[in-house]
């Protein structure tokens, strides 16, 4: 993946940014399971008050996924 020396590395190196984000998301799925709610909590956290934000984020990701699949 490369060595991350500063946050600037993640901002300026697109591939490194995507790899790091995928790693963080994979670790997050290990904590709460591979579900849409877990995906939403990756963005909005686990707080009950953030449930609408979690659900919206998951819907947004699903919509983009469907578009990319051509469905």
N, C-alpha and C positions, 0 to 999 in steps of 0.2 A: 504494500500500500504506500510505502514511502514514510519518511519521517516528517512529522508535523512539528515545526519549530515554533510557530506562533499562529494565532487565529488568522493572520493575514495569508498564511499558506492555504487555508481552507477557502478563503475568499477569492484568491487569485488562481488556484488550480482546480478547474472544474472536475476533472477525474478524481482527484483526491477528495474533493467535497462530496461527490456522489458515493465513493467508497466508504468514507467515514459515516455518512448518513445511513447507508445500507447496513453497516455494522451496528450502529446505535439502534436502528429499528429491529434488526434481528435479535439483539440482546433484549430489547423491550418485549418482543413477542415471547421470549423465553420466560419472562416474568408473568405476563397476563394471558398468554395463549394467542393463537392466531385467529383473531376475531375482528370484526369491524369496530367494536367498542374499544378494543385494545389499540387499534390503529388510531382512532380518534383521541385516545388518551396520550398517545405519543405527541400529539400536537397541543392538547388542552389540559392534560393532567387528569388525575383520578377524582377530583373533587365533585361531589354531587351537583354543586351549583354550576359546574362547567359542562354538565350533560348535554345541553343544547349545542354548545360549541363543538363538543366531541362528535355528536351526531352529524352536524353540518360538515365538519371536516371529512368524516368518513364518506358522506354522500358526495362531496366534491371530488374526492379521490376516486370513488367508484365511477362517477360520471366521466372523468378524464380517462380512466382505464377502459371503459366501454368505447369511448371515442377512438382511442388508440388501437383497440381490437377491431374496429370497423363494424361494430354491432349497432 
